[in-house]
Amino acid sequence: MPKLKTHKGAAARFKFTKTGKLLRMKGRQGHFRRRKPKRVKRQMRQTMAGSASDAKNVRAVLPYGSTK
């Protein structure tokens, strides 16, 4: 059986914790940062947990990235 390929776009955007939860970065960071307050920019740097339904789809494209 051939090796499964990892989707590199998903690998750059998502990570799984040891317990199997999905971690993702917050959105709306592309541009227009000058007009955002410092507090908002600081909060956007933090990762947040993804939903369980999204985790199922991400696991399909990251065959070696998830523990569960």
N, C-alpha and C positions, 0 to 999 in steps of 0.2 A: 504494500500500500504506500503511495507517495506521501511525502510530508505535506501538511496543511500550511498554506501561506498566511502570514499575518498581514492584516490590512494596516499599512503604515500610517495612514491618516488617522485612523482610530487609535493606534498605538501612541501617537504623539498627543492625543487629546484626553485619553482616559487612562486611569490606573485602577487596580483593584487592591483593596486592603487584604490583610491576612485572613480576615473573617469572611471575605468575599463581597464586601460592599464596594460599590462603584464610586470613584472619586472623579470629579471634573472641575475645570476652571469655570469661573463666572463669565457670563457673556457681556456683550456691549463694550468691548475693550479695543475695538479696531481703530477708531479715530475719535476726534472731538474730545480729547482728554484735557485740553486747555481750559475748557469751560466747566469742567467738573470740579467739585470741591476736593480738597485733600483727603477728607474722610472717606469719600466715595471711592477715590482711586486706591486708597489703602485697603478698603474692604474688597475691592475687585481682585487683589492679588491673592486672596485666600482661596483654597479649594473648598468645594462643597460636595455633599453626597448627591449622587444621581438617583433617579427613581429606580425601583426594582424592575419595572417593565422595560426601561431602557437598558438595564444591566443584562437582561436576557439577550437582547439584540447585539449588544457590544461583545458579549461572550462568544457569539457565533463568529464574529470577525477577528477575535483575538483568541485563537485556540490554545496558545501557550501562556497567555497573560493572566489567566484567572486561576485561583486555587480551588474553587468549588465548581 
